[in-house]
Amino acid sequence: MTIFNFFFTVPFEAYFEIGKNRELNEFERGQVIGLFIGGRTHEAIGRILKIPKSTITDTISRYKNSNTGLTAKRVGRPCSMNGNDRNKLSKIVKKNNRLSLDEIWQNFNSSDKQISAVTIRRNLHQMGIYSRVSVPKPLLTESQCEKRLSWCIERQNWSVRQWKAVIWSDESRFTIFQNDGPSRVWRKDGT
């Protein structure tokens, strides 16, 4: 079977729609070029493959000029973090999700690779991990919860007169285990 015949035997429902700002992969470029060589118009190729006409025009003109259809090599600085670095970053955050960005940066840079805090934040966001305010949770033991519940159940039917007999004192606020401001955690949305 030739490549040209292959393009017309694959069911077109199997192709997915190309979104904006997404580059075609080599197979998709081959489909566009194959349909063009087969005599299809740009509009027909766009309808068949569900690719914007401008993308088809660019791919075909690139094919005519270079005879390959491949995009030019990208310019710019390469990414400073690879897959292993992202895995390491993910492990640091999973181990303790209450670390500040500065602490994550220090833990990550303890190895030989030096990466800025901004790059670490950007990569965390690309992985879907954001710094969010955590829900406050009272530090109560099981026995304290049971005592509070039994105290409330005993007084649930008290009259106003009985409550007036109680002497209420001013409360002093202090914390033992954590600060009283909102604490932040690194987490994915929905967790």
N, C-alpha and C positions, 0 to 999 in steps of 0.2 A: 504494500500500500504506500503510495507516495504521500508526501507532506500535504500536497494540495488536496488530495482526496480525504485526508484525515480531518481537515478543517470542516468539511461538509458532512462528515459522518458523526461527529460529536454533537449530542443534543444541545441546542443553544440555551435551554433552560438551566443547564449546569453552570453557565457563566454567571458571575456575579456582577452587579452594577458597579462601575468605577465611580468613586466619589471624587469630589473636588480635591485638588492639592495632593493627589496620589499618583505616583509615577507607575507606568506600565512595567510589568516584569518582562523577561525575555520571551516567555511563551505568548503573552498577550501581544507583544510587538510582532512576533511571528505570525499570529493570527491576522493582524491588521495587514501586514505585508502580503501574506498569502491570499487574502481576499482581494487586495488591490491588484496583485498579479493575475488573479482569476477574472479580472474585468469588472469588479464591483465598484460602484461609485462611493464617494466619501460618505454620503448620506445613508446609503444602504449598509455600509460597514458599521456606521454609528448605530443604526437600528438593530442590526444583528448582534453586535457585541455589547450594546448599551454603553458606548464610550462617547464622550463629547466630540463633536466634529473638529474642534480646534486641536484636540489631542491626536486625532487621526491624521489631520493635515500635517502637523509637526512630525509625526512618526514617518509618514510617507516622504516628506521633503528631506528628512534626515537620511532615509534609505536611498533616495535618488542621489544625494550629494556624496555620501560616504560608502554606499552599497552594503552597509551593515545594519543600519537602523538603530544602533546603540546610541545612548546619550553620551555626551562629553563627560570626561572625568571631572568630578567636583573639585572646586578649589576651596581653600579654607583650612582651618586648623582641625586635625582629627580629634575625635572625642577623647577626653582624658580618662574616662572610666570605661572599662570593658565589662563583660558579663561576670567575671570572677569578682571584680571590685563591687559590682552591684549586689552580688550574693553576700559578700562580706558586710556591706552596709546594711542589708536586710537582716542579717544575723545580729548585728549590734543593736538594731532597733527592737527586734523581737526579744532579745535577752533582757533589755530594760527599756520600755517604751516611755519612761518618764525623764529620760535624759534631755538636757537642753541641746540645741544645735551645736553649741561650742563644745560640749562634752562628747557628742557624737564625732565631731571633727577631730578632737584630740585622740579619741579611741581609734579612729580610722587611720589617722596619720602616724600612729605608733610604728607602722611598718615603713618600708623604704620609700613608698610612693607618697608624695606630698600633693594634696588636692585642697582647693579652697573651700571654705564653708558654703559659699554661694553655689558652687558646683555640687556639693553634697545635698543641699536643699533642693536644687533643680532635679537631681536624680531621684531623690525621695518622692518628689511630686510626680515625676514621670512614672514611678512605680505605683502611684496612687496612694502614697502615704503622706498624710498631712498632720500638722500639729494642731490639735483641738483641745478645747477646755474639757476636762473630765467631769463626769457627774460626781458630786460629792457623796461619799459613802460613810456613814457614821461607824466608828470603830467600837462596836458593841459585841460582847460575848453572848453566847446562847443563854447563859443564866441571867445576864442583865436584861436581855429581851424578854425572857419569861417573867422576871420580876416586874418590869414595866407593864406588861400586859395584865398580869394579875392585879396590880395596883389600879389600873384603869377599869378593869371589870368590877372590882369591889366598889368603885365610886361612880359607876355609870348611871345609877338611879338616884344620886344625891339631889336634894332640893337646893334651891337658891340659899335658903337659910343655913344649911349645912356648909355650903361653900363660903358663906360670909364669915363663918367661924374660923376659917383657915387664915393663918398669918402668912402673907406673901413677902418675901424678902427680895432685895435687889440682887441680881446675879452678877458675878464677876466673870468676865470672859477671858479664857486663857486656852492655849493649845499646848499639847504635850508632844504629839507625834508629827505634826505637819504645820506649815504656815497657814494663816487664815485666808490668804488670797487664793484665787482660783489656780489650781494646778493644771498643767498641760500634759497631754500624752500624744505620742505619735501613733496614728492608727489609720486604717483604710476607712473610707466612707461606708456606713452601714454596720460597722462593728462597734 
